[in-house]
Every structure is written in structure tokens, then in C-alpha cells.
Amino acid sequence: MNLVFTKERSWVSFDSGVTSFSRKHLEQLVLKRSKELGLEVEYLVSFQLLNGMRRIAFAISAEDGILLGKLVDLLKSEFPSFSGEYQLGELINQCQTKESGRLIKFPLSIEISSHVSATELIANSEIDEVLAIGEELPADAMLKTNGYIRPIFHGGLTRLLVERIAEGFFAPVETESPHECCGDHDDFEL
């Protein structure tokens, strides 16, 4: 297990190995096991590993490094196809430098259940930038989030990708319940 301690938080990385579980199921399982341990996860970041068989890995951070280690041990016991330490230390580094990763859970101090302005979202979360696909985002852009946002780390920033929808609103490119053909997409690339 890779366990990295920093001043503010501890990080671990976990590779689910080759599994038939969907990314969404794995994300929910990590959060459920965290809750059962009484662990408050600060960041949960997913990665698509493409070396060999396609699999999902996670970088997870929290203040409590001991419980974080117990979480990974618990997850490893549930996934006997765990494929080893390949790339896992690098995934933590990519999170700490905001180079790569898809954020499932991250610090957020604003209600996102319905509508929020891009400006408010940036001011009250770890998101550094909201990028509109195919156009420049207006300064007064309003986002329809439906309580679901999945920003990415890219280029040293936390970015949320959005697209224009009806009535002048923007919405995150990744939706909670995509069409079946898009339900198990790869991580977004810029």
C-alpha cells in the first residue's frame, strides 16, 4: 500500500484490479466503506489504468492516516484481483500536483443541488476553473448541476468541464446517469 503523509492530509492509492464492477459501483463502495470506518474522506479521485487489462484505481485523502490505511486493507480484502502497486505512488503525485484524475469527492462549501453560478462555485470549492466546451464561458454563467459535478485535475488546476444546454444554462459534461452507450466512459482528456 502506498501511504503518503503530508502536513495537511494523508493519501493512499488503491487499484481495484480486474473487476466486473462499474466505476460508479467502485466509487460508492469506497465511500460506503469509509463511512463504516468513521473516516471522513477529503478527496476521492479516480483514474483509468490502461496497462494490461482496463481497471480503475483511486487516490484517497483524509486527515486520519491510520483509518485511511485500514480502508485500503478492507478494500484489498474485497478485491482479490488486486493487481499490485503499479503506478500507485505516481497517482498520489498526480493528485498533489493537480496533473491528472477525476474528482468524486472534494472540499465543497456550497449547495449544488440545483443551480449555481460558475463564480460562486469557484469561490466556494476547490474548483479553479469552469471551462465551456466549444465556447467561452460568460462571466455570469449559471450552471444546472442536479447535485452532481465531477471536475478533473489537469495542468495544475481543478477544472469543471461544462456545455451549453437549454435556456442559456450550462451543465457539467459528465452527468450522473448518462445514456447507456456512455455509461462507462474513460476519463476526460483535454
LINSULBEL-V612692 format. One record per residue. PHI is phi in whole degrees, -180 to 180 (* if undefined). Layout:
# LINSULBEL-V612692
phi: [PHI & PHI]
This chain:
# LINSULBEL-V612692
phi: [* & -91 & -128 & -115 & -102 & -126 & -59 & -89 & -156 & -106 & -125 & -131 & -129 & -143 & -109 & -72 & 72 & -78 & -144 & -87 & -69 & -74 & -58 & -61 & -62 & -62 & -59 & -64 & -65 & -60 & -67 & -65 & -65 & -61 & -63 & -61 & -82 & 77 & -96 & -89 & -76 & -90 & -126 & -129 & -125 & -105 & -139 & -97 & -94 & -116 & -82 & 78 & -70 & -66 & -151 & -109 & -123 & -133 & -114 & -131 & -128 & -163 & -73 & -90 & -65 & -68 & -66 & -63 & -63 & -64 & -60 & -65 & -60 & -64 & -64 & -62 & -68 & -89 & -125 & -65 & -87 & -47 & -102 & 101 & -92 & -52 & 66 & -67 & -61 & -66 & -64 & -62 & -60 & -64 & -72 & -64 & -99 & 56 & -95 & -160 & 129 & -113 & -87 & -96 & -133 & -162 & -59 & -149 & -119 & -147 & -77 & -119 & -68 & -137 & -116 & -154 & -79 & -59 & -63 & -64 & -63 & -65 & -71 & -122 & -154 & -83 & -73 & -93 & -154 & -112 & -113 & -90 & -78 & 82 & -164 & -83 & -75 & -62 & -60 & -100 & -60 & -108 & -109 & -97 & -102 & 52 & 75 & -138 & -136 & -132 & -70 & -127 & -88 & -161 & 62 & 83 & -128 & -99 & -123 & -111 & -91 & -130 & -139 & -71 & -127 & -61 & 62 & 82 & -82 & -119 & -140 & -56 & -62 & -88 & -105 & -67 & -126 & -72 & -58 & -54 & -68 & -111 & -67 & -128 & -68 & -82 & -60 & -69 & -119 & -94]
